[in-house]
Amino acid sequence: MTIAQRADADLTPAVPCRDDVGGLACALADAGPTEIIAAAQEAVGPDKLCLVSSFGTESAVLLAYMAEVDRSIPVVFLDTGWLFEETLVYRDRLTDQLGLTDVRSIRPDPERLAALDAERDLWFSDPDACCRIRKVEPLARALAGFDGWLNGRKRYQGGLRANIPVVERDGARLKFNPLANLDRAEVEAAKLRFNLPEHPLVASGFNSVGCMPCTSRAAPDEDVRAGRWRGKAKTECGIHTLLNTIER
């Protein structure tokens, strides 16, 4: 069945279809990851699509599905300057194992860091501002020239992610969530099928890994992202909530 035919089908998606993406959300409402990635290439063009990855504890599955479709899709990796060394090692291991050919490490603007975080303590006094200059602004620059991007959010992660569609508009671009339909068991099964290694910090109790100052261990019965910005109301770095405001 073609994408157009799926758009006209009587589907009952997990979340409402959104008309502002040209029917793609409805067409792909019950699609699997590889079908969504291939459709993303078709929708925006093979040279206008990238994947944004943190190479964190839940990153490998999306990268593996992407490699099944096209190993040459650019992968944007935000090297914030506060990452665990284990994350950098994991990035290199997955890149080699999956045969990824275009992984781009993007760093913050040195002038912005000097002006706003010269003492490297902004993470403590204003974590939103820290994420903004170390993640959101660099990503906005890295996405220039792309018309669509892939990310690894899943509905079962909860919070603001609980009702994400498969496709959504992100300012002038389309944002694709190829793993949105999967539950935790399906993600774990994919890890086994692709023979993917765990992030080195999983064994130490880190269920979700970001920057060192804002990441802590989580108990087995806690939410998967409980160790991120622990004790604060903050639950997202801003990439999925602030990017549009940066680019306007």
C-alpha positions as CSV (number, residue, x, y, z in Angstrom):
1,M,0.0,0.0,0.0
2,T,1.4,3.4,-1.0
3,I,1.6,6.4,1.4
4,A,-1.3,8.1,-0.5
5,Q,-3.5,5.0,-0.2
6,R,-2.7,4.7,3.5
7,A,-3.8,8.4,4.0
8,D,-7.2,7.5,2.6
9,A,-7.5,4.3,4.7
10,D,-9.8,4.0,7.7
11,L,-7.1,4.0,10.4
12,T,-7.5,4.4,14.1
13,P,-4.2,5.9,15.3
14,A,-3.1,6.0,18.9
15,V,-3.1,9.8,18.7
16,P,-5.2,12.2,16.5
17,C,-3.9,12.8,13.0
18,R,-2.7,16.4,12.4
19,D,-3.7,18.0,9.1
20,D,-0.8,20.4,9.1
21,V,1.7,17.8,7.7
22,G,-0.1,17.0,4.5
23,G,-1.7,13.8,5.6
24,L,1.6,12.1,6.5
25,A,0.7,11.7,10.1
26,C,-2.5,9.8,9.1
27,A,-0.7,7.9,6.4
28,L,1.9,6.6,8.7
29,A,-0.1,6.3,11.9
30,D,0.4,2.6,12.3
31,A,3.7,2.3,10.4
32,G,6.9,0.7,11.6
33,P,10.2,2.5,12.0
34,T,11.8,1.6,8.6
35,E,8.6,2.5,6.7
36,I,8.5,5.9,8.5
37,I,12.2,6.6,7.8
38,A,11.8,5.7,4.1
39,A,8.7,7.9,3.9
40,A,10.6,10.7,5.4
41,Q,13.2,10.5,2.7
42,E,10.5,10.4,0.1
43,A,8.7,13.4,1.6
44,V,11.6,15.8,2.0
45,G,14.2,14.3,-0.4
46,P,17.2,12.1,0.4
47,D,19.6,15.0,0.8
48,K,17.3,17.1,3.0
49,L,16.8,14.6,5.9
50,C,19.0,14.1,9.0
51,L,18.8,12.2,12.2
52,V,19.5,13.8,15.6
53,S,20.9,11.5,18.2
54,S,22.3,11.9,21.7
55,F,24.0,8.5,21.6
56,G,22.4,8.0,25.0
57,T,20.9,4.9,26.6
58,E,18.0,4.7,24.2
59,S,19.6,5.9,21.0
60,A,20.9,2.7,19.4
61,V,17.5,1.3,18.1
62,L,16.7,4.3,16.0
63,L,20.2,4.4,14.5
64,A,19.9,0.7,13.7
65,Y,16.6,1.1,11.9
66,M,18.0,4.1,10.0
67,A,21.0,2.0,8.9
68,E,18.6,-0.6,7.5
69,V,17.2,2.1,5.3
70,D,20.2,4.3,4.5
71,R,23.5,4.4,6.4
72,S,24.5,7.7,4.7
73,I,21.7,9.8,6.3
74,P,23.6,12.5,8.3
75,V,23.5,12.0,12.0
76,V,23.7,15.2,14.1
77,F,25.4,14.6,17.5
78,L,25.4,17.5,20.0
79,D,28.7,17.5,21.9
80,T,27.8,19.9,24.7
81,G,31.1,19.9,26.4
82,W,29.5,18.3,29.5
83,L,29.0,14.7,28.1
84,F,30.2,11.6,29.9
85,E,33.3,10.1,28.3
86,E,31.3,6.9,28.1
87,T,28.9,8.5,25.7
88,L,31.7,9.5,23.3
89,V,33.0,6.0,23.4
90,Y,29.5,4.6,22.7
91,R,29.1,7.0,19.8
92,D,32.2,5.7,18.2
93,R,31.3,2.1,18.8
94,L,27.8,2.4,17.3
95,T,29.1,4.3,14.4
96,D,31.5,1.5,13.5
97,Q,29.1,-1.3,14.2
98,L,26.2,0.1,12.2
99,G,28.5,1.4,9.4
100,L,27.2,5.0,9.7
101,T,29.0,7.2,7.2
102,D,28.1,10.7,8.2
103,V,28.1,11.4,11.9
104,R,28.6,15.1,12.6
105,S,29.6,16.3,16.1
106,I,28.3,19.7,16.7
107,R,29.6,21.9,19.5
108,P,28.4,25.1,21.1
109,D,29.5,28.6,19.9
110,P,32.7,29.4,22.0
111,E,31.7,33.1,22.1
112,R,28.3,32.3,23.6
113,L,30.0,30.0,26.2
114,A,32.5,32.7,27.1
115,A,29.8,35.3,27.4
116,L,27.2,33.3,29.3
117,D,29.0,30.4,31.0
118,A,32.6,31.4,31.5
119,E,32.6,29.7,34.9
120,R,30.9,26.5,33.7
121,D,28.2,26.7,36.4
122,L,25.2,27.8,34.3
123,W,23.8,24.3,34.6
124,F,23.3,24.9,38.3
125,S,22.0,28.5,38.2
126,D,19.9,28.3,35.1
127,P,19.7,24.9,33.5
128,D,17.3,26.1,30.8
129,A,19.8,28.7,29.6
130,C,22.6,26.1,29.7
131,C,20.6,23.7,27.5
132,R,19.7,26.6,25.2
133,I,23.3,27.6,24.4
134,R,24.7,24.1,24.5
135,K,22.0,22.2,22.7
136,V,19.1,24.2,21.2
137,E,21.2,26.9,19.5
138,P,23.8,24.5,18.1
139,L,21.1,22.3,16.7
140,A,19.3,25.2,15.1
141,R,22.5,25.9,13.2
142,A,23.1,22.2,12.4
143,L,19.6,21.8,10.9
144,A,20.1,24.6,8.4
145,G,19.7,23.1,4.9
146,F,17.6,20.2,6.1
147,D,13.8,20.1,5.5
148,G,13.2,17.2,7.9
149,W,14.7,15.4,10.8
150,L,14.4,12.1,12.7
151,N,14.4,11.7,16.4
152,G,14.0,8.9,18.9
153,R,11.2,10.0,21.2
154,K,8.7,7.4,22.2
155,R,5.2,7.7,23.7
156,Y,5.9,5.3,26.6
157,Q,8.5,7.8,27.9
158,G,5.6,9.8,29.2
159,G,5.3,13.5,30.0
160,L,5.3,15.7,27.0
161,R,6.0,12.7,24.8
162,A,3.0,10.7,25.7
163,N,0.9,11.9,22.7
164,I,3.5,12.6,20.0
165,P,2.4,11.9,16.5
166,V,4.5,10.0,14.0
167,V,5.0,13.2,12.0
168,E,4.7,16.8,13.1
169,R,5.6,20.2,11.9
170,D,8.6,21.8,13.5
171,G,8.7,25.3,12.2
172,A,9.6,25.2,8.6
173,R,10.6,21.5,8.8
174,L,9.0,18.2,9.3
175,K,9.9,16.2,12.4
176,F,9.6,12.4,12.3
177,N,9.2,10.2,15.3
178,P,9.9,6.7,13.9
179,L,9.8,5.0,17.3
180,A,6.6,6.7,18.6
181,N,4.4,3.6,18.0
182,L,6.7,1.2,19.8
183,D,6.3,0.1,23.3
184,R,9.2,-0.7,25.7
185,A,9.0,-4.5,24.9
186,E,9.3,-3.8,21.2
187,V,12.3,-1.6,21.7
188,E,14.0,-4.2,23.8
189,A,13.3,-6.8,21.2
190,A,14.8,-4.6,18.5
191,K,18.0,-4.3,20.6
192,L,18.3,-8.1,20.6
193,R,17.5,-8.4,16.8
194,F,20.1,-5.9,15.9
195,N,22.6,-7.2,18.5
196,L,23.1,-3.7,19.9
197,P,25.4,-3.0,22.8
198,E,24.1,-1.1,25.8
199,H,25.4,2.3,26.7
200,P,28.3,1.7,29.1
201,L,26.5,3.6,32.0
202,V,23.4,1.4,32.0
203,A,25.1,-1.2,34.1
204,S,25.8,1.5,36.7
205,G,22.1,2.4,37.1
206,F,21.8,5.2,34.5
207,N,18.5,4.6,32.7
208,S,18.7,7.9,30.7
209,V,22.0,9.8,30.0
210,G,22.5,13.4,29.1
211,C,25.1,15.9,30.4
212,M,27.1,14.9,33.5
213,P,25.9,17.6,35.9
214,C,22.2,17.0,35.2
215,T,22.1,13.2,35.0
216,S,21.8,10.9,38.0
217,R,21.1,7.2,38.6
218,A,17.5,6.0,38.8
219,A,15.9,3.2,40.8
220,P,14.6,0.2,38.8
221,D,11.0,1.2,39.7
222,E,11.4,4.8,38.6
223,D,10.4,6.4,35.2
224,V,13.1,5.9,32.6
225,R,13.9,9.6,32.6
226,A,13.7,10.1,36.4
227,G,17.4,10.7,36.6
228,R,17.3,13.7,34.3
229,W,17.3,17.1,36.1
230,R,16.4,15.4,39.3
231,G,14.6,17.6,41.8
232,K,13.6,20.2,39.2
233,A,10.4,20.8,37.2
234,K,12.5,20.6,34.0
235,T,11.9,17.5,32.0
236,E,13.1,18.4,28.5
237,C,16.3,20.1,27.3
238,G,14.4,22.3,24.9
239,I,15.2,20.7,21.6
240,H,11.6,19.6,21.3
241,T,10.0,22.6,22.9
242,L,12.2,25.7,22.1
243,L,13.8,25.0,18.7
244,N,11.1,26.9,16.8
245,T,11.6,30.0,18.9
246,I,15.3,30.0,18.2
247,E,14.9,29.8,14.5
248,R,12.2,32.5,14.1
